[in-house]
């Protein structure tokens, strides 16, 4: 499986330090979710893990090799990233978008092979979009559109999927639809998933591994039961809270009780 780690990682925008001296080991075959307050550097970490932002200091390793020593094409064969608001021509069909995922595997003028066609069909089936494959992106609901982007990432054929706030702008039903799809892909395809989420209770429910960020550093990481505490909610989000057990699946559930002034 694809291994992704970071050592003594520091990240900046212009001259502003955002992340300072963190170590990360992304568990293989698990769902890791990064949480933290607005502006704490969650998306910055994700972008750096995808080789979209070069570290100020430290290194990111993809299968033991510095990720910046890999070519862009090599990285794209190993990991896929979906930003917060991916863009594509609105008149593009779902199937055409999926074929974009095959580009890292093709030469400049290479035709799509039978294998490419099969991989795209499997991606559409996995995301339950086969019956919508000829519909254009502008004719999709928010949830369908997000599934289409995930299908494209699946067609890319990587073992590692990074997603920046994949449920943003979706209503609750479509949020759960996307998160359940990601859990399915993790369990059935053994896909390693790293994502940023704002909803803490959804993060606690869907994560195998939680990473909480505060003041540019990792506050605590581990299982939801280890990380999701009243102390963490207070220190990271400046909220008082009560943590109870979710009656459905036993995951920790946060009930905010007030803002700490």
C-alpha positions as CSV (number, residue, x, y, z in Angstrom):
1,X,0.0,0.0,0.0
2,X,1.0,3.6,-0.5
3,X,2.7,5.1,2.6
4,X,2.5,8.8,3.4
5,X,4.4,10.4,6.2
6,X,5.8,13.8,7.2
7,X,8.7,14.7,9.5
8,X,9.4,18.0,11.2
9,X,7.0,19.6,8.8
10,X,6.7,23.4,8.8
11,X,4.4,25.3,6.4
12,X,4.0,29.0,5.6
13,X,2.1,31.3,3.3
14,X,4.3,34.2,2.2
15,X,6.1,35.0,5.5
16,X,3.3,33.8,7.8
17,X,4.0,30.6,9.6
18,X,0.9,28.3,9.6
19,X,2.2,24.9,10.7
20,X,5.3,24.3,12.9
21,X,7.4,21.2,13.3
22,X,4.9,18.4,13.1
23,X,5.3,14.7,12.4
24,X,2.6,12.8,10.7
25,X,2.1,9.1,9.9
26,X,-1.1,8.4,7.9
27,X,-2.4,4.9,8.9
28,X,-2.6,2.8,5.8
29,X,-6.1,1.5,4.9
30,X,-7.8,3.8,7.4
31,X,-9.8,6.9,7.4
32,X,-7.9,9.8,8.9
33,X,-9.8,13.1,9.6
34,X,-8.1,16.4,10.4
35,X,-10.1,18.8,12.7
36,X,-9.4,22.2,14.1
37,X,-10.8,25.7,14.2
38,X,-11.0,27.9,11.2
39,X,-7.6,29.1,9.9
40,X,-5.6,26.6,12.0
41,X,-3.9,25.0,8.9
42,X,-6.0,21.9,8.2
43,X,-6.3,22.6,4.5
44,X,-2.7,23.7,4.4
45,X,-1.5,20.3,5.7
46,X,-3.7,18.5,3.1
47,X,-2.3,20.6,0.3
48,X,1.3,19.9,1.4
49,X,0.6,16.1,1.6
50,X,-0.6,16.3,-2.0
51,X,2.6,18.1,-3.1
52,X,0.7,21.3,-3.9
53,X,2.6,23.3,-1.3
54,X,6.3,23.0,-0.6
55,X,7.3,22.8,3.1
56,X,9.2,25.7,4.7
57,X,11.1,23.1,6.6
58,X,10.9,19.3,7.0
59,X,9.9,16.6,4.5
60,X,6.9,14.7,3.2
61,X,7.6,11.1,2.2
62,X,5.6,9.1,-0.3
63,X,6.6,5.4,-0.1
64,X,9.8,6.4,1.7
65,X,10.9,9.0,-0.9
66,X,10.7,12.7,-0.6
67,X,7.4,13.6,-2.4
68,X,9.1,16.6,-4.1
69,X,11.6,14.2,-5.7
70,X,8.7,12.4,-7.5
71,X,7.4,13.9,-10.7
72,X,3.8,15.2,-10.7
73,X,2.7,12.3,-12.8
74,X,4.3,9.8,-10.4
75,X,2.5,11.4,-7.5
76,X,-0.8,11.4,-9.4
77,X,-0.5,7.7,-9.9
78,X,-0.3,7.2,-6.1
79,X,-2.6,9.8,-4.6
80,X,-5.6,11.9,-5.7
81,X,-6.8,15.1,-4.1
82,X,-10.2,16.8,-4.2
83,X,-10.1,20.4,-3.2
84,X,-12.9,22.3,-1.5
85,X,-14.4,23.6,-4.7
86,X,-13.1,21.6,-7.7
87,X,-13.9,23.1,-11.1
88,X,-14.6,21.7,-14.5
89,X,-16.6,22.9,-17.6
90,X,-20.3,22.7,-16.7
91,X,-21.2,21.0,-20.0
92,X,-18.8,18.1,-19.2
93,X,-20.6,14.8,-18.6
94,X,-20.0,12.6,-15.6
95,X,-18.3,10.0,-17.7
96,X,-16.1,12.6,-19.4
97,X,-15.0,13.8,-16.0
98,X,-14.2,10.3,-14.9
99,X,-11.9,9.9,-17.9
100,X,-9.9,12.8,-16.6
101,X,-8.8,10.5,-13.9
102,X,-7.0,8.3,-16.4
103,X,-4.7,11.1,-17.7
104,X,-1.8,10.4,-15.3
105,X,-1.6,6.9,-16.8
106,X,-1.6,8.0,-20.5
107,X,1.0,9.4,-22.9
108,X,0.3,12.8,-24.5
109,X,-1.5,11.3,-27.6
110,X,-2.4,7.9,-26.3
111,X,-5.8,6.5,-26.8
112,X,-7.9,5.1,-24.0
113,X,-7.5,1.3,-23.7
114,X,-10.0,-1.4,-22.8
115,X,-8.6,-1.3,-19.3
116,X,-9.2,2.5,-19.1
117,X,-12.8,1.9,-20.1
118,X,-13.3,-0.8,-17.6
119,X,-11.8,1.3,-14.8
120,X,-14.1,4.2,-15.6
121,X,-17.1,1.9,-15.6
122,X,-16.1,0.4,-12.3
123,X,-15.7,3.9,-10.8
124,X,-19.2,4.9,-12.0
125,X,-20.6,1.7,-10.5
126,X,-18.9,2.2,-7.2
127,X,-20.3,5.7,-6.8
128,X,-23.7,4.6,-8.2
129,X,-23.5,7.0,-11.1
130,X,-23.8,4.6,-14.0
131,X,-27.3,5.8,-14.8
132,X,-26.2,9.4,-14.7
133,X,-23.0,9.0,-16.7
134,X,-24.2,11.0,-19.7
135,X,-25.7,13.8,-17.6
136,X,-23.7,17.1,-17.6
137,X,-22.3,18.4,-14.3
138,X,-24.6,21.4,-14.3
139,X,-27.6,19.1,-14.2
140,X,-26.5,17.3,-11.0
141,X,-27.5,17.9,-7.4
142,X,-24.7,18.9,-5.0
143,X,-24.5,15.3,-3.7
144,X,-24.4,13.8,-7.2
145,X,-21.7,16.3,-8.3
146,X,-19.5,15.4,-5.3
147,X,-19.9,11.7,-6.1
148,X,-18.9,12.5,-9.7
149,X,-15.6,14.0,-8.5
150,X,-15.0,11.0,-6.2
151,X,-15.6,8.8,-9.2
152,X,-13.0,10.7,-11.1
153,X,-10.5,10.2,-8.2
154,X,-11.3,6.5,-8.2
155,X,-10.7,6.3,-11.9
156,X,-7.3,7.7,-11.2
157,X,-6.5,4.3,-9.7
158,X,-4.8,5.5,-6.5
159,X,-4.7,3.9,-3.1
160,X,-4.7,7.2,-1.3
161,X,-7.5,9.8,-1.5
162,X,-7.2,13.3,0.1
163,X,-10.4,15.4,0.4
164,X,-10.7,19.0,1.6
165,X,-14.1,19.5,3.3
166,X,-16.0,17.1,0.9
167,X,-19.3,17.9,2.6
168,X,-19.2,21.7,2.4
169,X,-22.3,23.3,0.8
170,X,-24.2,20.0,1.0
171,X,-27.4,19.5,3.0
172,X,-27.3,16.9,5.8
173,X,-28.7,14.0,3.7
174,X,-26.1,14.6,1.0
175,X,-23.3,15.0,3.6
176,X,-24.1,11.5,5.0
177,X,-24.4,10.1,1.4
178,X,-20.8,11.3,0.7
179,X,-19.4,10.1,4.0
180,X,-21.1,6.7,3.7
181,X,-19.6,6.4,0.1
182,X,-16.1,7.2,1.5
183,X,-16.5,4.6,4.2
184,X,-17.6,2.1,1.6
185,X,-14.6,2.8,-0.5
186,X,-12.3,2.5,2.5
187,X,-13.8,-0.8,3.6
188,X,-14.4,-2.5,0.2
189,X,-11.4,-1.1,-1.8
190,X,-9.0,-0.7,1.2
191,X,-8.5,2.9,0.1
192,X,-6.6,5.1,2.5
193,X,-8.5,8.3,3.0
194,X,-7.4,11.6,4.6
195,X,-9.9,14.4,4.8
196,X,-10.6,17.7,6.5
197,X,-14.1,18.0,8.2
198,X,-15.7,20.8,10.1
199,X,-18.5,18.8,11.7
200,X,-17.0,17.3,14.8
201,X,-19.6,14.7,15.4
202,X,-19.3,13.4,11.8
203,X,-15.5,13.4,12.2
204,X,-15.8,11.3,15.4
205,X,-18.3,8.9,13.7
206,X,-16.4,8.3,10.5
207,X,-12.7,8.5,11.5
208,X,-10.5,5.6,12.4
209,X,-7.8,8.2,13.2
210,X,-8.4,11.7,14.3
211,X,-5.8,14.5,14.1
212,X,-6.6,17.7,16.0
213,X,-4.7,20.9,15.1
214,X,-4.2,23.9,17.3
215,X,-1.8,26.9,17.2
216,X,0.0,25.4,14.2
217,X,0.8,22.1,15.8
218,X,-0.9,18.7,16.5
219,X,-2.8,19.0,19.7
220,X,-3.6,15.2,19.9
221,X,-4.1,12.3,17.5
222,X,-5.4,8.8,17.8
223,X,-8.7,7.0,17.8
224,X,-11.9,9.2,18.3
225,X,-12.2,7.8,21.8
226,X,-8.7,9.0,22.6
227,X,-8.9,12.4,20.9
228,X,-12.5,13.5,21.3
229,X,-12.6,14.8,24.9
230,X,-14.0,17.8,26.7
231,X,-10.5,19.0,27.3
232,X,-9.7,18.9,23.5
233,X,-13.0,20.7,22.7
234,X,-12.1,23.4,25.2
235,X,-8.5,23.9,24.2
236,X,-8.9,23.6,20.4
237,X,-12.4,25.1,19.8
238,X,-12.8,27.3,22.9
239,X,-16.0,25.6,23.8
240,X,-17.3,24.0,26.9
241,X,-19.0,20.7,26.2
242,X,-20.3,17.4,27.4
243,X,-19.1,14.3,25.6
244,X,-21.6,11.4,25.5
245,X,-21.7,8.0,23.7
246,X,-23.5,8.0,20.4
247,X,-26.4,5.6,21.0
248,X,-26.2,4.4,17.4
249,X,-22.6,3.3,17.0
250,X,-20.9,4.1,20.3
251,X,-18.7,6.9,18.9
252,X,-18.2,10.0,21.1
253,X,-20.7,12.7,20.6
254,X,-20.1,16.4,21.5
255,X,-22.9,18.5,23.0
256,X,-21.6,22.1,23.2
257,X,-22.7,23.9,26.3
258,X,-21.1,27.4,25.8
259,X,-18.4,29.6,24.4
260,X,-15.4,30.1,26.8
261,X,-14.7,33.8,27.1
